[in-house]
Amino acid sequence: MANSFNKDILIQSPDPEAAAAFYVEQLGFTITAGEPMLELAGEHINLYIEQGAPLGPVFEVTVTDVDEATHRLVAHGCTVVKDEPHFPRRYVQDPNGLIYNLTR
């Protein structure tokens, strides 16, 4: 069960361009890509901004097996808040409110 957080954080915004402008102008991020979502690079983290209703920050966690990790986490009180296998991404919210994308 070797899981690791990486330096990617995703947020949702009804206006991704305005959100990106805030992070560029106020916190010194640099826009590095625009598709399939806005990608911003900072000194220590990467920030991704996608169109949508805000969920809060989504951290990325690398796991060996996404399905196994999902089943284990749900059995321990987590809930799946978004599952889009075609993208692929699976957002899980833990009992403490933290949301993360499980990835391989």
Buried (B, 14 or more C-beta within 10 A) or exposed (E): EEEEEEEBBBBBBEEBEEBBEEBEEEEEBEBEEEEEBBBBBBEEEBBBBBEEEEBEEBBBBBBEEBEEBBEEBEEEEBEEEBBEEEEEBBBBBEEEEBBBBBBE
